[in-house]
């Protein structure tokens, strides 16, 4: 059978890989390169930093869910899976980095003593969080916003200083606007089974803790040489025909299958690109929700309407490289998060060469990456690349100085990677919207990717693989 996968990010490539040996697959990607938000590239420019291969998008994936490491092993990269040298992060409070308390679930504390020792909350904030133990059950509704439910149980300060920055690091969104069921499914059992959020989180964490007691397993993983290697390996081993620079414009029903009208890239003064049509028994739409919506408007209007409720946030990642000498060594740890209540442009910073020592390639350089922008707060993205890099370097210097080990030297190289509309926002009711979108799809059309089933790499892989299985089932059903 023939399957066209529209979108060459990791979800689309995972779908193509899952169909290997079972279908003739063509992957259609409008960009000149595969990988979507997985991109490993040289810093460029001149000097000792020029050849460093640095991630421009995601820099790791969850290791405790199997899809990422499993796919890496299947494509021959099992021996190249690496884990962070440190994951000890901080959160900035009043301009000073304070260690994130241990034993939390996306900011929800399960160890009261660790929370108190971290000094992330004020005495009043700690007292308000402790009130959860005696407050009556909260009627959260069908799908509350994370910030509303956690705030009602533990207080606004804990939301602002812990939950919001941690969720913001994943979704670039605000806890007050993100669906609890879609973004923190670990808390869903607590809604029905527990009155106290603190006690419920402690119970859920104990249930999912590594065994035997006291054992630990790496939380995050990556691939030696960068996640771009994972993209290339999945594409190669899938056996699919890869068409970059080809944009899908329309879907047309054709008997039991589909026609995909597409256009190659071409200069505007020459009338644009050249059109062509691809036939398929099934089509996997592994593209962001706005792109899927445009393709579905004519053939699945109910699905297109449901996807209107999946907005996207824009972010920029500022990579800074420091040479040797005074003022070029970061404080201990993997980096810091910055709550939206702090008066800074940057929302987080990762000490890449502390977290992933192989990043430096033995050069002795220090690499730091900061993020800018989040849903509803993207004014700073209007700054020039030079200004973004300069402000980021100045704020990192001030925050690390407060930690006692300032990255105060002038960076020897910088790069700004902009991801316009890069991160989907799972608003309350997201799971119902996605279910409605899928229910309205005609046979042979499937949805996959970060806009629907989770933004992490393992979630995108799982989504692509599920779409591949659904495509096979749809074609077999049509043939009966």
DOLUM-856923 format. One record per residue (C-alpha): chain; x, y, z. Coordinates in pm, 1 decimal. Example, Ala and Ser with C-alpha at 12.3 -4.5 7.8 and 13.67 -1.06 7.14 Angstrom:
# residues 2
+----+----------+----------+----------+
! ch !        x !        y !        z !
+----+----------+----------+----------+
!  A !   1230.0 !   -450.0 !    780.0 !
!  A !   1367.0 !   -106.0 !    714.0 !
+----+----------+----------+----------+
***
This chain:
# residues 480
+----+----------+----------+----------+
! ch !        x !        y !        z !
+----+----------+----------+----------+
!  A !      0.0 !      0.0 !      0.0 !
!  A !    101.9 !    362.9 !    -43.4 !
!  A !    114.6 !    608.4 !    244.7 !
!  A !    206.0 !    975.3 !    229.1 !
!  A !    333.9 !   1127.5 !    552.4 !
!  A !    302.0 !   1505.9 !    552.7 !
!  A !    562.4 !   1645.7 !    792.6 !
!  A !    921.5 !   1537.2 !    842.6 !
!  A !    954.3 !   1602.0 !   1215.3 !
!  A !   1019.5 !   1317.3 !   1455.5 !
!  A !    648.4 !   1219.4 !   1463.9 !
!  A !    628.2 !   1190.1 !   1085.5 !
!  A !    958.4 !   1004.1 !   1065.1 !
!  A !    849.2 !    766.1 !   1341.8 !
!  A !    533.1 !    693.5 !   1142.4 !
!  A !    740.5 !    625.0 !    830.3 !
!  A !    975.2 !    400.6 !   1027.4 !
!  A !    683.2 !    205.9 !   1176.9 !
!  A !    552.4 !    143.3 !    824.1 !
!  A !    885.7 !     14.0 !    696.4 !
!  A !    838.5 !   -313.6 !    509.1 !
!  A !    460.3 !   -277.7 !    512.4 !
!  A !    402.1 !     19.4 !    284.3 !
!  A !    552.1 !    234.1 !     12.6 !
!  A !    600.2 !    555.9 !    211.7 !
!  A !    671.3 !    908.1 !     90.5 !
!  A !    754.9 !   1176.6 !    348.7 !
!  A !    666.4 !   1528.7 !    234.4 !
!  A !    842.3 !   1812.1 !    419.4 !
!  A !    804.8 !   2178.2 !    321.9 !
!  A !   1132.5 !   2283.0 !    485.3 !
!  A !   1468.8 !   2213.1 !    321.7 !
!  A !   1562.1 !   1982.1 !    609.1 !
!  A !   1406.0 !   1709.1 !    820.8 !
!  A !   1366.5 !   1704.5 !   1197.6 !
!  A !   1125.9 !   1985.8 !   1279.6 !
!  A !   1233.1 !   2118.8 !   1617.8 !
!  A !   1518.6 !   1868.0 !   1640.8 !
!  A !   1814.0 !   2042.7 !   1485.5 !
!  A !   2183.9 !   2001.9 !   1563.5 !
!  A !   2409.0 !   2244.5 !   1377.3 !
!  A !   2750.7 !   2414.1 !   1400.6 !
!  A !   2763.6 !   2748.4 !   1578.7 !
!  A !   2920.9 !   2892.2 !   1265.0 !
!  A !   3116.1 !   3214.2 !   1229.6 !
!  A !   3485.5 !   3207.5 !   1305.1 !
!  A !   3709.4 !   3121.6 !   1598.5 !
!  A !   3724.4 !   2819.7 !   1831.5 !
!  A !   3344.0 !   2800.6 !   1875.3 !
!  A !   3263.0 !   2782.0 !   1503.7 !
!  A !   3261.6 !   2402.9 !   1471.8 !
!  A !   3079.7 !   2318.8 !   1794.6 !
!  A !   2768.2 !   2115.1 !   1713.1 !
!  A !   2490.7 !   2262.4 !   1930.9 !
!  A !   2122.2 !   2181.7 !   1954.3 !
!  A !   1895.8 !   2459.2 !   1824.3 !
!  A !   1576.9 !   2294.3 !   1950.8 !
!  A !   1513.1 !   2012.2 !   2196.4 !
!  A !   1830.1 !   1896.4 !   2373.6 !
!  A !   1704.9 !   1578.6 !   2541.5 !
!  A !   1412.8 !   1342.1 !   2585.4 !
!  A !   1259.7 !   1157.5 !   2877.8 !
!  A !   1437.4 !    829.3 !   2936.9 !
!  A !   1178.2 !    682.3 !   3174.2 !
!  A !    921.6 !    644.4 !   2896.7 !
!  A !   1033.7 !    387.8 !   2642.9 !
!  A !    964.4 !    530.3 !   2297.6 !
!  A !   1269.6 !    755.1 !   2262.7 !
!  A !   1536.0 !    510.9 !   2376.2 !
!  A !   1361.5 !    221.9 !   2199.7 !
!  A !   1360.0 !    400.2 !   1863.3 !
!  A !   1722.2 !    507.1 !   1908.3 !
!  A !   1819.8 !    143.9 !   1963.2 !
!  A !   1615.7 !     24.5 !   1667.0 !
!  A !   1797.2 !    260.6 !   1430.5 !
!  A !   2142.5 !    158.6 !   1554.9 !
!  A !   2214.0 !    433.0 !   1808.1 !
!  A !   2175.8 !    228.0 !   2124.3 !
!  A !   2544.3 !    254.8 !   2213.4 !
!  A !   2532.1 !    632.9 !   2160.0 !
!  A !   2257.0 !    707.3 !   2413.6 !
!  A !   2396.6 !    943.0 !   2677.7 !
!  A !   2259.6 !   1085.7 !   3000.5 !
!  A !   2317.1 !   1423.1 !   3171.0 !
!  A !   2614.3 !   1469.1 !   3399.4 !
!  A !   2388.1 !   1676.3 !   3625.7 !
!  A !   2018.7 !   1758.6 !   3646.0 !
!  A !   2039.5 !   1972.1 !   3959.1 !
!  A !   1854.7 !   2289.2 !   3858.9 !
!  A !   1755.7 !   2608.3 !   4038.0 !
!  A !   1469.1 !   2856.0 !   4026.4 !
!  A !   1528.6 !   3229.9 !   4052.0 !
!  A !   1351.1 !   3403.4 !   4340.9 !
!  A !   1412.4 !   3774.1 !   4389.5 !
!  A !   1707.0 !   3757.3 !   4151.1 !
!  A !   1876.8 !   3476.4 !   4344.6 !
!  A !   1889.1 !   3113.5 !   4220.9 !
!  A !   1757.5 !   2868.7 !   4477.8 !
!  A !   1779.7 !   2491.3 !   4431.9 !
!  A !   1463.2 !   2322.5 !   4312.3 !
!  A !   1330.1 !   2107.4 !   4595.7 !
!  A !   1380.4 !   1735.6 !   4548.4 !
!  A !   1086.5 !   1499.0 !   4525.4 !
!  A !    847.8 !   1712.5 !   4320.9 !
!  A !    607.0 !   1621.1 !   4040.8 !
!  A !    631.5 !   1911.2 !   3796.5 !
!  A !    655.5 !   2147.1 !   4092.4 !
!  A !    407.3 !   1970.5 !   4320.7 !
!  A !    602.7 !   1892.2 !   4639.8 !
!  A !    599.0 !   1546.3 !   4793.7 !
!  A !    867.3 !   1617.9 !   5054.6 !
!  A !    772.8 !   1904.1 !   5287.3 !
!  A !   1119.6 !   1916.0 !   5446.2 !
!  A !   1291.6 !   1944.2 !   5106.9 !
!  A !   1052.4 !   2222.9 !   5010.6 !
!  A !   1129.2 !   2417.8 !   5328.2 !
!  A !   1505.6 !   2370.5 !   5290.8 !
!  A !   1501.1 !   2500.4 !   4933.4 !
!  A !   1380.7 !   2843.7 !   5049.7 !
!  A !   1188.4 !   2880.9 !   4724.1 !
!  A !    874.0 !   2975.7 !   4917.4 !
!  A !    841.7 !   3240.6 !   5185.3 !
!  A !    722.0 !   3138.5 !   5533.1 !
!  A !    375.8 !   3259.7 !   5436.0 !
!  A !    392.7 !   3059.2 !   5114.4 !
!  A !    492.8 !   2746.5 !   5305.2 !
!  A !    206.3 !   2794.1 !   5549.9 !
!  A !    -39.4 !   2837.6 !   5264.1 !
!  A !     84.1 !   2520.3 !   5095.1 !
!  A !     48.1 !   2328.2 !   5421.8 !
!  A !   -316.4 !   2439.4 !   5444.5 !
!  A !   -388.2 !   2183.0 !   5172.6 !
!  A !   -375.3 !   1916.4 !   5443.1 !
!  A !   -687.7 !   2053.7 !   5613.9 !
!  A !   -879.4 !   2222.1 !   5331.1 !
!  A !  -1197.4 !   2048.9 !   5211.0 !
!  A !  -1195.3 !   1872.7 !   4873.5 !
!  A !  -1171.7 !   2107.1 !   4573.9 !
!  A !  -1433.8 !   2070.1 !   4302.1 !
!  A !  -1196.6 !   2092.7 !   4006.3 !
!  A !  -1445.1 !   2026.7 !   3726.4 !
!  A !  -1386.4 !   1806.2 !   3423.9 !
!  A !  -1054.0 !   1954.7 !   3312.2 !
!  A !   -923.4 !   2243.5 !   3521.6 !
!  A !   -629.5 !   2463.4 !   3436.8 !
!  A !   -322.9 !   2342.4 !   3625.2 !
!  A !   -271.7 !   2678.7 !   3793.0 !
!  A !   -632.8 !   2704.8 !   3909.6 !
!  A !   -637.5 !   2363.6 !   4075.8 !
!  A !   -289.1 !   2377.5 !   4227.7 !
!  A !   -343.6 !   2736.8 !   4337.7 !
!  A !   -667.5 !   2644.2 !   4513.8 !
!  A !   -491.4 !   2365.7 !   4700.7 !
!  A !   -138.9 !   2500.2 !   4762.7 !
!  A !   -156.5 !   2875.4 !   4703.1 !
!  A !    -53.2 !   3115.4 !   4428.3 !
!  A !    307.6 !   3150.0 !   4540.6 !
!  A !    381.0 !   2783.0 !   4480.7 !
!  A !    217.8 !   2805.5 !   4138.0 !
!  A !    420.5 !   3113.5 !   4042.1 !
!  A !    756.9 !   2996.6 !   4175.9 !
!  A !    750.1 !   2623.3 !   4099.1 !
!  A !    467.4 !   2492.8 !   3881.2 !
!  A !    456.1 !   2778.7 !   3630.9 !
!  A !    829.9 !   2789.7 !   3549.3 !
!  A !    853.8 !   2410.5 !   3525.0 !
!  A !    554.6 !   2385.5 !   3291.4 !
!  A !    679.5 !   2690.0 !   3104.0 !
!  A !   1004.3 !   2509.4 !   3035.7 !
!  A !    813.0 !   2232.4 !   2858.9 !
!  A !    520.3 !   2411.9 !   2694.3 !
!  A !    628.2 !   2780.1 !   2691.7 !
!  A !    285.1 !   2842.2 !   2842.6 !
!  A !    132.3 !   2960.8 !   3167.6 !
!  A !     -1.6 !   2716.2 !   3424.9 !
!  A !   -321.7 !   2918.7 !   3449.6 !
!  A !   -404.8 !   2835.2 !   3086.9 !
!  A !   -282.8 !   2476.4 !   3051.0 !
!  A !   -505.2 !   2169.7 !   3080.0 !
!  A !   -432.0 !   1956.4 !   3383.7 !
!  A !   -545.8 !   1635.3 !   3214.7 !
!  A !   -335.0 !   1694.4 !   2903.7 !
!  A !    -17.1 !   1837.5 !   3057.9 !
!  A !      7.7 !   1675.6 !   3402.9 !
!  A !   -178.9 !   1344.2 !   3369.2 !
!  A !      2.0 !   1220.9 !   3681.7 !
!  A !   -235.1 !   1440.9 !   3882.4 !
!  A !   -554.7 !   1302.5 !   3728.3 !
!  A !   -593.6 !   1011.4 !   3976.2 !
!  A !   -554.9 !   1257.5 !   4261.5 !
!  A !   -857.6 !   1457.3 !   4144.3 !
!  A !  -1086.1 !   1159.9 !   4205.9 !
!  A !   -909.3 !    970.5 !   4482.7 !
!  A !   -760.4 !   1227.2 !   4722.1 !
!  A !   -878.1 !   1529.4 !   4913.6 !
!  A !   -522.5 !   1657.0 !   4975.3 !
!  A !   -302.4 !   1732.3 !   4674.5 !
!  A !     15.5 !   1699.7 !   4884.1 !
!  A !    -74.7 !   1355.8 !   5015.0 !
!  A !   -204.8 !   1243.2 !   4677.5 !
!  A !    113.3 !   1353.2 !   4500.5 !
!  A !    321.6 !   1172.5 !   4761.1 !
!  A !    118.1 !    854.8 !   4705.4 !
!  A !    144.6 !    873.9 !   4325.6 !
!  A !    517.5 !    942.6 !   4338.9 !
!  A !    573.8 !    646.5 !   4571.4 !
!  A !    376.4 !    426.2 !   4332.7 !
!  A !    592.0 !    527.0 !   4034.9 !
!  A !    928.3 !    545.4 !   4213.4 !
!  A !   1210.5 !    326.9 !   4074.5 !
!  A !   1242.1 !    -15.3 !   4231.9 !
!  A !   1408.9 !   -151.0 !   4436.8 !
!  A !   1382.6 !    119.2 !   4703.8 !
!  A !   1668.4 !    365.5 !   4678.8 !
!  A !   1742.0 !    278.9 !   4315.9 !
!  A !   1749.5 !    554.1 !   4058.5 !
!  A !   1731.5 !    568.6 !   3682.2 !
!  A !   1827.6 !    850.0 !   3446.8 !
!  A !   1539.7 !   1087.9 !   3383.8 !
!  A !   1672.6 !   1234.6 !   3057.8 !
!  A !   1870.7 !   1106.4 !   2761.9 !
!  A !   2014.9 !   1226.1 !   2433.7 !
!  A !   2230.0 !   1091.9 !   2152.2 !
!  A !   2604.9 !   1142.3 !   2136.9 !
!  A !   2667.8 !   1401.0 !   1867.4 !
!  A !   2321.0 !   1552.4 !   1894.9 !
!  A !   1959.7 !   1466.1 !   1825.3 !
!  A !   2011.9 !   1548.9 !   1459.5 !
!  A !   2176.0 !   1206.2 !   1438.3 !
!  A !   1852.6 !   1046.3 !   1559.5 !
!  A !   1658.4 !   1228.6 !   1287.1 !
!  A !   1900.5 !   1115.2 !   1016.2 !
!  A !   1908.1 !    754.9 !   1137.7 !
!  A !   1529.1 !    723.0 !   1157.6 !
!  A !   1488.1 !    871.5 !    809.7 !
!  A !   1751.4 !    640.7 !    660.2 !
!  A !   1631.3 !    318.3 !    820.1 !
!  A !   1266.4 !    389.5 !    740.9 !
!  A !   1329.3 !    318.2 !    372.7 !
!  A !   1084.8 !    597.7 !    288.3 !
!  A !   1116.0 !    831.5 !     -7.4 !
!  A !   1205.3 !   1168.1 !    144.3 !
!  A !   1085.7 !   1484.5 !    -32.8 !
!  A !   1208.4 !   1804.3 !    132.5 !
!  A !   1115.6 !   2144.3 !     -7.7 !
!  A !    775.0 !   2006.6 !   -108.4 !
!  A !    465.8 !   2166.6 !     46.7 !
!  A !    131.1 !   1985.9 !     63.2 !
!  A !   -141.1 !   2224.4 !    -53.4 !
!  A !   -461.0 !   2019.4 !    -70.4 !
!  A !   -613.8 !   1678.2 !     -3.4 !
!  A !   -853.4 !   1534.5 !   -261.7 !
!  A !  -1059.2 !   1215.0 !   -214.1 !
!  A !   -982.5 !    956.9 !   -484.1 !
!  A !  -1194.4 !    644.2 !   -455.1 !
!  A !  -1085.9 !    462.0 !   -139.4 !
!  A !   -768.3 !    668.9 !   -122.6 !
!  A !   -636.8 !   1022.6 !   -148.5 !
!  A !   -449.4 !   1259.4 !   -373.7 !
!  A !   -204.2 !   1503.2 !   -216.9 !
!  A !   -152.6 !   1815.6 !   -423.4 !
!  A !    188.2 !   1963.9 !   -350.0 !
!  A !    420.4 !   2237.4 !   -471.9 !
!  A !    798.2 !   2238.4 !   -485.0 !
!  A !    991.7 !   2539.3 !   -362.5 !
!  A !   1067.4 !   2799.4 !   -625.6 !
!  A !   1157.0 !   3169.7 !   -657.9 !
!  A !    862.0 !   3407.5 !   -637.6 !
!  A !    975.7 !   3600.3 !   -945.8 !
!  A !    952.2 !   3276.6 !  -1144.8 !
!  A !    593.4 !   3216.4 !  -1041.2 !
!  A !    674.6 !   2995.1 !   -744.4 !
!  A !    734.7 !   2622.2 !   -752.0 !
!  A !    613.0 !   2337.9 !   -965.2 !
!  A !    297.7 !   2149.3 !   -873.5 !
!  A !    268.1 !   1773.2 !   -853.3 !
!  A !     19.4 !   1518.8 !   -722.9 !
!  A !     91.4 !   1216.0 !   -503.9 !
!  A !   -149.7 !    925.7 !   -474.6 !
!  A !   -195.0 !    741.8 !   -145.0 !
!  A !   -412.9 !    483.0 !     22.8 !
!  A !   -367.2 !    673.0 !    350.7 !
!  A !   -223.2 !   1007.6 !    457.4 !
!  A !    -63.8 !   1086.3 !    795.1 !
!  A !    -80.1 !   1456.0 !    882.4 !
!  A !    222.1 !   1494.0 !   1110.7 !
!  A !    219.2 !   1873.9 !   1100.6 !
!  A !    125.1 !   2147.1 !   1350.6 !
!  A !   -245.8 !   2201.8 !   1406.0 !
!  A !   -272.5 !   2521.8 !   1192.6 !
!  A !   -120.1 !   2343.9 !    891.2 !
!  A !   -341.8 !   2038.8 !    945.6 !
!  A !   -644.0 !   2266.0 !    977.0 !
!  A !   -577.8 !   2427.5 !    639.2 !
!  A !   -549.3 !   2089.6 !    470.2 !
!  A !   -864.3 !   1957.2 !    638.3 !
!  A !  -1098.1 !   2253.1 !    583.1 !
!  A !  -1232.7 !   2121.5 !    252.5 !
!  A !  -1245.1 !   1748.9 !    330.6 !
!  A !  -1306.8 !   1735.7 !    706.9 !
!  A !  -1456.1 !   2068.5 !    822.9 !
!  A !  -1556.0 !   1935.7 !   1167.4 !
!  A !  -1198.5 !   1827.5 !   1233.3 !
!  A !  -1065.4 !   2161.2 !   1110.4 !
!  A !  -1297.0 !   2350.4 !   1345.2 !
!  A !  -1184.6 !   2142.1 !   1643.7 !
!  A !   -819.5 !   2227.0 !   1573.5 !
!  A !   -889.1 !   2600.6 !   1598.3 !
!  A !   -865.2 !   2551.4 !   1975.4 !
!  A !   -496.4 !   2452.0 !   1962.8 !
!  A !   -296.4 !   2777.4 !   1962.8 !
!  A !     83.8 !   2795.1 !   1948.9 !
!  A !    348.4 !   2997.9 !   2132.9 !
!  A !    664.7 !   3142.9 !   1983.1 !
!  A !   1005.6 !   3123.3 !   2149.4 !
!  A !   1368.7 !   3198.9 !   2077.2 !
!  A !   1674.0 !   3010.8 !   2204.6 !
!  A !   1988.6 !   3214.4 !   2260.0 !
!  A !   2312.0 !   3012.4 !   2259.7 !
!  A !   2617.7 !   3179.1 !   2414.1 !
!  A !   2974.5 !   3045.4 !   2404.8 !
!  A !   3234.3 !   3158.5 !   2658.7 !
!  A !   3610.6 !   3113.8 !   2628.5 !
!  A !   3844.6 !   3016.6 !   2910.2 !
!  A !   3954.3 !   3246.5 !   3188.5 !
!  A !   3783.6 !   3440.9 !   3467.2 !
!  A !   3407.8 !   3479.0 !   3445.8 !
!  A !   3351.0 !   3184.1 !   3213.3 !
!  A !   3252.2 !   2905.3 !   3454.7 !
!  A !   2886.6 !   2864.5 !   3555.7 !
!  A !   2770.6 !   2779.7 !   3907.9 !
!  A !   2715.3 !   2411.2 !   3989.1 !
!  A !   2409.8 !   2248.1 !   3837.3 !
!  A !   2240.0 !   2219.5 !   3500.8 !
!  A !   2088.1 !   2567.9 !   3489.8 !
!  A !   1799.5 !   2770.7 !   3626.1 !
!  A !   1433.4 !   2854.3 !   3563.3 !
!  A !   1295.3 !   3206.2 !   3586.1 !
!  A !    934.7 !   3260.5 !   3701.2 !
!  A !    725.0 !   3505.2 !   3499.8 !
!  A !    708.0 !   3725.7 !   3810.8 !
!  A !   1080.8 !   3804.0 !   3782.5 !
!  A !   1169.0 !   4122.0 !   3582.7 !
!  A !   1388.2 !   3948.2 !   3326.4 !
!  A !   1371.8 !   3877.5 !   2954.9 !
!  A !   1502.8 !   3522.3 !   2977.4 !
!  A !   1272.5 !   3248.9 !   3107.9 !
!  A !   1534.9 !   2980.2 !   3166.5 !
!  A !   1901.4 !   2901.1 !   3106.5 !
!  A !   2076.3 !   2567.0 !   3062.3 !
!  A !   2448.8 !   2522.4 !   3125.0 !
!  A !   2488.0 !   2288.7 !   2828.7 !
!  A !   2851.6 !   2198.8 !   2887.0 !
!  A !   2779.2 !   2119.6 !   3252.5 !
!  A !   2476.8 !   1908.3 !   3168.9 !
!  A !   2625.1 !   1749.9 !   2853.0 !
!  A !   3007.3 !   1771.7 !   2881.2 !
!  A !   3054.1 !   1623.8 !   2532.3 !
!  A !   2902.8 !   1944.7 !   2391.5 !
!  A !   3237.1 !   2119.8 !   2428.5 !
!  A !   3417.5 !   1848.9 !   2233.9 !
!  A !   3727.8 !   1885.0 !   2450.1 !
!  A !   3763.7 !   2252.1 !   2357.8 !
!  A !   3739.3 !   2382.2 !   2715.0 !
!  A !   3465.1 !   2625.9 !   2610.3 !
!  A !   3147.9 !   2688.9 !   2811.9 !
!  A !   2814.1 !   2682.4 !   2632.1 !
!  A !   2496.2 !   2826.9 !   2783.7 !
!  A !   2152.9 !   2839.6 !   2624.4 !
!  A !   1871.2 !   3072.8 !   2732.6 !
!  A !   1506.3 !   3077.8 !   2628.8 !
!  A !   1299.2 !   3386.8 !   2554.9 !
!  A !    925.3 !   3419.8 !   2507.1 !
!  A !    619.7 !   3226.7 !   2614.5 !
!  A !    247.1 !   3223.7 !   2541.0 !
!  A !    105.6 !   3571.5 !   2595.5 !
!  A !    451.4 !   3719.9 !   2655.7 !
!  A !    638.6 !   3743.6 !   2327.9 !
!  A !    714.0 !   4117.4 !   2305.7 !
!  A !   1085.2 !   4054.8 !   2355.0 !
!  A !   1091.9 !   3840.6 !   2041.2 !
!  A !   1067.8 !   4164.7 !   1844.4 !
!  A !   1424.8 !   4250.2 !   1945.5 !
!  A !   1710.8 !   4193.5 !   1701.3 !
!  A !   1929.7 !   3885.7 !   1736.7 !
!  A !   2216.9 !   4102.4 !   1857.4 !
!  A !   2000.7 !   4263.7 !   2124.7 !
!  A !   1856.0 !   3929.7 !   2238.4 !
!  A !   2207.7 !   3789.5 !   2281.0 !
!  A !   2330.8 !   4097.3 !   2463.9 !
!  A !   2040.3 !   4112.4 !   2709.3 !
!  A !   2054.6 !   3737.1 !   2770.0 !
!  A !   2428.8 !   3754.4 !   2848.0 !
!  A !   2375.6 !   4045.8 !   3088.5 !
!  A !   2091.1 !   3873.8 !   3274.2 !
!  A !   2281.7 !   3545.4 !   3297.9 !
!  A !   2577.1 !   3738.4 !   3442.8 !
!  A !   2356.8 !   3902.8 !   3707.2 !
!  A !   2179.3 !   3580.8 !   3808.5 !
!  A !   2496.0 !   3369.5 !   3824.3 !
!  A !   2672.1 !   3645.9 !   4016.9 !
!  A !   2398.8 !   3615.7 !   4278.9 !
!  A !   2476.7 !   3241.2 !   4288.0 !
!  A !   2841.9 !   3312.7 !   4364.6 !
!  A !   3001.5 !   3208.3 !   4034.0 !
!  A !   2939.2 !   3469.6 !   3768.2 !
!  A !   2936.3 !   3406.8 !   3395.7 !
!  A !   3042.8 !   3767.0 !   3360.6 !
!  A !   3288.2 !   3749.8 !   3071.2 !
!  A !   3180.3 !   3859.3 !   2726.1 !
!  A !   3070.7 !   3563.1 !   2511.3 !
!  A !   3301.1 !   3485.2 !   2220.4 !
!  A !   3010.8 !   3364.6 !   2002.9 !
!  A !   2631.7 !   3375.4 !   2003.9 !
!  A !   2343.1 !   3238.9 !   1800.8 !
!  A !   1968.8 !   3300.2 !   1811.8 !
!  A !   1732.0 !   3025.9 !   1695.2 !
!  A !   1375.5 !   3146.8 !   1650.5 !
!  A !   1081.7 !   2908.1 !   1665.7 !
!  A !    779.1 !   3107.7 !   1553.8 !
!  A !    459.2 !   2927.1 !   1651.9 !
!  A !    674.2 !   2641.3 !   1770.5 !
!  A !    500.5 !   2506.2 !   2081.2 !
!  A !    132.9 !   2399.8 !   2104.0 !
!  A !    -72.1 !   2515.0 !   2399.7 !
!  A !   -288.7 !   2248.2 !   2558.4 !
!  A !   -574.7 !   2460.2 !   2688.4 !
!  A !   -841.0 !   2307.1 !   2916.2 !
!  A !  -1050.5 !   2068.6 !   2708.8 !
!  A !   -756.2 !   1981.2 !   2481.9 !
!  A !   -810.1 !   1606.6 !   2495.4 !
!  A !  -1176.0 !   1648.3 !   2395.5 !
!  A !  -1080.9 !   1877.8 !   2106.0 !
!  A !   -827.4 !   1627.5 !   1973.7 !
!  A !  -1077.6 !   1343.7 !   2008.5 !
!  A !  -1335.0 !   1550.5 !   1815.8 !
!  A !  -1080.1 !   1629.0 !   1545.1 !
!  A !   -996.4 !   1262.3 !   1499.8 !
!  A !  -1361.1 !   1156.9 !   1508.1 !
!  A !  -1434.4 !   1389.9 !   1215.9 !
!  A !  -1160.1 !   1252.9 !    990.8 !
!  A !  -1261.2 !   1055.2 !    680.3 !
!  A !  -1113.0 !    703.5 !    650.8 !
!  A !   -746.9 !    707.4 !    555.9 !
!  A !   -657.3 !   1042.4 !    714.8 !
!  A !   -462.9 !   1037.0 !   1042.9 !
!  A !   -324.3 !   1302.8 !   1279.7 !
!  A !      8.3 !   1278.1 !   1461.6 !
!  A !    252.8 !   1505.6 !   1637.5 !
!  A !    312.4 !   1749.6 !   1920.0 !
!  A !     -9.7 !   1939.5 !   1865.2 !
!  A !   -220.5 !   1646.2 !   1974.5 !
!  A !    -67.5 !   1381.4 !   2201.5 !
!  A !    220.4 !   1540.0 !   2395.8 !
!  A !    508.8 !   1771.9 !   2312.5 !
!  A !    805.4 !   1557.4 !   2422.6 !
!  A !   1006.1 !   1345.9 !   2181.4 !
!  A !    878.7 !   1010.3 !   2317.3 !
!  A !    519.8 !   1137.0 !   2298.0 !
!  A !    570.0 !   1246.9 !   1936.3 !
!  A !    723.5 !    909.9 !   1848.0 !
!  A !    431.0 !    729.4 !   2013.5 !
!  A !    185.9 !    949.4 !   1824.5 !
!  A !    354.3 !    879.7 !   1490.3 !
!  A !    370.5 !    505.5 !   1551.9 !
!  A !      2.7 !    497.4 !   1651.2 !
!  A !    -89.4 !    685.2 !   1332.9 !
!  A !    106.9 !    431.1 !   1128.3 !
!  A !    -88.5 !    143.0 !   1282.3 !
!  A !   -415.9 !    327.3 !   1225.8 !
!  A !   -319.6 !    385.0 !    860.6 !
!  A !   -262.8 !     11.9 !    809.2 !
!  A !   -595.5 !    -70.3 !    973.9 !
!  A !   -776.9 !    189.1 !    760.4 !
!  A !   -637.5 !     52.1 !    434.8 !
!  A !   -716.0 !   -307.0 !    531.1 !
!  A !  -1070.2 !   -207.2 !    630.3 !
!  A !  -1120.8 !    -32.7 !    295.6 !
!  A !  -1001.1 !   -343.7 !    110.0 !
!  A !  -1250.0 !   -576.2 !    280.1 !
+----+----------+----------+----------+
***
